[in-house]
Amino acid sequence: MADFEATPTHDSPAAEELKKALKAFKKRLKLTRLDHESRLGYGPMSSGSNSALVAIPPPNQFPKPVWDELVRQGKLKYLGQGLYELGDVA
């Protein structure tokens, strides 16, 4: 008996892959923001500063069709030049 759930369609990425990609994107964005905030220019005695960073290149572990599908679903926004930001739904 064939297992049809294990074979993804060629039209769009599997829902599980999209979920993993979005999770990886959020984690990368969080780490990039933390790295940006911890730079030497803020000073340990200052009140600190939140990063204004909102867009990053997506993790390269997932192919472009995954990111295109997340943009289509409204979970990410494509800003051009390979940069994405979180969408309104995410």
Helices and strands as residue ranges (DSSP letters): H 15-37, E 55-56, H 64-72, E 76-80, E 83-86
